[in-house]
Amino acid sequence: MSDRIFTPVTVGSLTLPTRLIRSATELFGSLPDGHVPPEEIEIYRRLSREPLGLILTAHTCVSPEGRANRYQNAFWDDGYLPDGQAITEACAPVPCVMQLGHGGMKAKGNNGGLPIYTPDTMTEQEIRELVRAFGRAALRAKTAGFGGVMIHVAHLYLFSQFFYPEFNHRTDRYGGSAENRIRIAAECAEEIHAVCGDDYPVLMKLNATDRDRTPEYERDVADALRIAEECGIAACEISGWDSAPCVITEKPYFIDVVRRLKEKVTLPLIEVGGIRCAADVEAVLDAGAVAASVSRPLLCDPSFPTRLRGEEGHRSPCRSCGFCFRPYPERGRICAMHRN
Ligand SMILES: Cc1cc2nc3c(=O)[nH]c(=O)nc-3n(C[C@H](O)[C@H](O)[C@H](O)COP(=O)(O)O)c2cc1C
């Protein structure tokens, strides 16, 4: 086993003690008012004992109308500060970054009847207010001790909807070119830096593939990544349209996209998806990523990083079955393979 996985790497002003990241993973178990349940704090506490470089939180909603599902954690006012503090205390000494997002159309039926934001219907005033909400949530995250924030531009939530031409038909400066379609996320990054300071780390998670994996969309992603770098984003986690397929694949899902993008952009990239063994992490680093993110293997077995480091050839027993996507109150345990 090469030691490279367990060596530090710096992205922006954030130093990751290893190159293995716990990607943003929702428990689907928040309390009805959006507070973080004790089970989730325990998950973070357990992960803090692992040789991880970074823990990303579940995606957390910055504004009530954007609640993506009725089990999603909220962070839209100071009443949620203690939840944030409990997370950062549980994660220490592993650095922790809060993922911030807005559900957009996915908030339908989950936001208590508030207006639904879509790329086509949002007014410029609503966009400005939402950008400010991201800034306020990031400042709250900084106060709670998070080492940075990640803007969720993946998985068909609002900013991902903005970036897919099939969901964004605007003709103003938020629609059309890749530059325009990524503008709302870029403005959030600028707002967060204005509020939290230029050196406060802002990361992004972006879908780098569309439904048909077209080269046109991938070219737009490269443009968006150049813009992200210009506006001070420290790194981008690369996901895609089919972000968590319930099948076992031979290689990490987006490794080829990362390799091609790295020929075009200098922004540090992180691959997420389908990493199940040390050879997968090595392959992702060889493809040019600075780090590798895992989600389901850590739900299946939180000691996955320790095993990768200590057991030659270890492979996650995760079957990618999708059980972990069911609401926690219904499934009653974290993973089908794991009697927790
Ligand atoms: C139960 C569950 C919850 C997830 N929640 C989030 C989330 O809150 N934010 C996010 O960006 N991705 C989320 N994801 C996607 C993962 O971060 C990751 O991109 C995807 O699962 C592929 O990685 P894997 O093959 O290691 O599971 C979630 C995935 C799972 C399985």
The ligand as a Tripos MOL2 file, in Angstrom:
@<TRIPOS>MOLECULE
LIG
   31    33     1     0     0
SMALL
NO_CHARGES

@<TRIPOS>ATOM
      1 C1        -27.5210    8.1350    2.2600 C.3       1 LIG1
      2 C2        -26.8370    9.1240    1.3760 C.ar      1 LIG1
      3 C3        -26.9820   10.4850    1.6080 C.ar      1 LIG1
      4 C4        -26.3230   11.4210    0.7990 C.ar      1 LIG1
      5 N1        -26.4160   12.7500    1.0960 N.ar      1 LIG1
      6 C5        -25.7120   13.6400    0.3510 C.ar      1 LIG1
      7 C6        -25.7080   15.0040    0.7020 C.ar      1 LIG1
      8 O1        -26.2780   15.4220    1.7040 O.2       1 LIG1
      9 N2        -25.0120   15.8640   -0.1200 N.ar      1 LIG1
     10 C7        -24.3200   15.4150   -1.2100 C.ar      1 LIG1
     11 O2        -23.6980   16.2180   -1.9030 O.2       1 LIG1
     12 N3        -24.3020   14.1240   -1.5470 N.ar      1 LIG1
     13 C8        -24.9510   13.2280   -0.7850 C.ar      1 LIG1
     14 N4        -24.8910   11.9130   -1.0920 N.ar      1 LIG1
     15 C9        -24.0650   11.4800   -2.2200 C.3       1 LIG1
     16 C10       -22.6570   11.0930   -1.7550 C.3       1 LIG1
     17 O3        -21.9590   12.1710   -1.1830 O.3       1 LIG1
     18 C11       -21.8310   10.5440   -2.9320 C.3       1 LIG1
     19 O4        -21.7120   11.5740   -3.9020 O.3       1 LIG1
     20 C12       -22.4640    9.3040   -3.5740 C.3       1 LIG1
     21 O5        -23.0790    8.4730   -2.6080 O.3       1 LIG1
     22 C13       -21.4200    8.4750   -4.3070 C.3       1 LIG1
     23 O6        -20.4010    8.0640   -3.4300 O.3       1 LIG1
     24 P1        -20.3040    6.5370   -2.8460 P.3       1 LIG1
     25 O7        -20.2550    5.6360   -4.0380 O.co2     1 LIG1
     26 O8        -19.0300    6.5560   -2.0520 O.co2     1 LIG1
     27 O9        -21.5130    6.3150   -2.0200 O.co2     1 LIG1
     28 C14       -25.5270   10.9760   -0.2750 C.ar      1 LIG1
     29 C15       -25.3900    9.5990   -0.5080 C.ar      1 LIG1
     30 C16       -26.0060    8.6840    0.3090 C.ar      1 LIG1
     31 C17       -25.7700    7.2210    0.0600 C.3       1 LIG1
@<TRIPOS>BOND
     1     1     2 1
     2     2     3 ar
     3     2    30 ar
     4     3     4 ar
     5     4     5 ar
     6     4    28 ar
     7     5     6 ar
     8     6     7 ar
     9     6    13 1
    10     7     8 2
    11     7     9 ar
    12     9    10 ar
    13    10    11 2
    14    10    12 ar
    15    12    13 ar
    16    13    14 ar
    17    14    15 1
    18    14    28 ar
    19    15    16 1
    20    16    17 1
    21    16    18 1
    22    18    19 1
    23    18    20 1
    24    20    21 1
    25    20    22 1
    26    22    23 1
    27    23    24 1
    28    24    25 2
    29    24    26 1
    30    24    27 1
    31    28    29 ar
    32    29    30 ar
    33    30    31 1
@<TRIPOS>SUBSTRUCTURE
     1 LIG1         1 GROUP 0 **** ****
